[in-house]
Every structure is written in structure tokens, then in C-alpha cells.
């Protein structure tokens, strides 16, 4: 009888331990779904800001005139976006998203830059004479302001972008998007 009780206690203990497993529960969601767990910069913010800035660029009178002056489809080199905010933001995602949004409009062409361009040159054994040069360069920065009062904070993100004529160095378009503003309320710690 003692042995049976002891066996049952061990089985119950094992069941309790395994039922408290720390495995995460994973649920797949549509990529377009807006999810904001922490109040920090996220994938939805990147898409929203990139699309808004590129729309602004494509409908800017100065940009339209500069594109028309070239007389052909302009070529753009996407430069870097600097993170000047108070949090970690992978700005490479911003650059890539902006490039994709512009490319998919069909109004501009792109050339590879940086490490990709060097890799292509190495593959072609250093040939650069037939490389297509860029007309414009797109670059920018991300900044943030965080205001706190007790458990409440407000995060506002400012993404600035500009397109510069590579031959003249003249800025042909500049814009700042400050659409991303989040209120975050921290939960009280329960003891």
C-alpha cells in the first residue's frame, strides 16, 4: 500500500512538473496584422512610414521635375538610414523597405551599393566600366522623443529621408514623417 501511494505521488509530481513546462505557445498571424507588444518601433511602423515617405517623394513637384529633367527612368542608390533614436532600430530594414516600395512603383531603377556592389565587381573581376551609375541617392535617419510621467510614456518617432542628386549634390526632396506616436502604460508590479 505504501509503495502504491509513493508511486502515485511520484506520477502526480511528474505530471505537475511537465504541465508547468516553459515552452512558448506560438500562433501564426497574417504579416499585415498590427501587433504592438512593447510600444517600441516594429514592423508595422517600418511599412507605414516607408510607404508614406515614398508616396510623398513620388508626388513632390520638385522630385517630379528632377525626374522629368533626366529624360529617362532615373537610377537610385539607397544609402544608409542612421539610428539616432534612444532604442535599438535595425535601419537596414528601413532602407530595404524603402527600396522595395520605390522599385515596385516602376518609376525608378536601382543600382546595388556597398558590399553588394563590391561582390558584383569581384564576380566580374573588377570591371566597372559597364556599371550603371546612380542619378540620385536616398538616405535618412530615425530619431525619437520619449516623454515619461510615472507609469506613462509617449514615444514619438521622426523618420527623415532625402533624395540628393549625385552629380550636383543638390537636394531634390526632403521629408520627415512623424506619424508614429505611441502611448505606453506600464503595469504595476504585483508582489
Secondary structure, 3 states (H helix, E strand, C coil): CHHHHHHHHHHHHHHHHHHCCCCCCCCCCCCCCCCCCCCCCCHHHHHHHHHHHHHHHHCCHHHHHHHHHHCCCCEEEEEEEEECCCCCCCHHHHHHHHHHHHHHHCCCEECCCHHHHHHHHHHCCCCCCCCCCCCEEEEEEEEEEEEEECCEEEEEEEEEEEEEECCCCCEEEEEEECCCEEEEECCCCCC
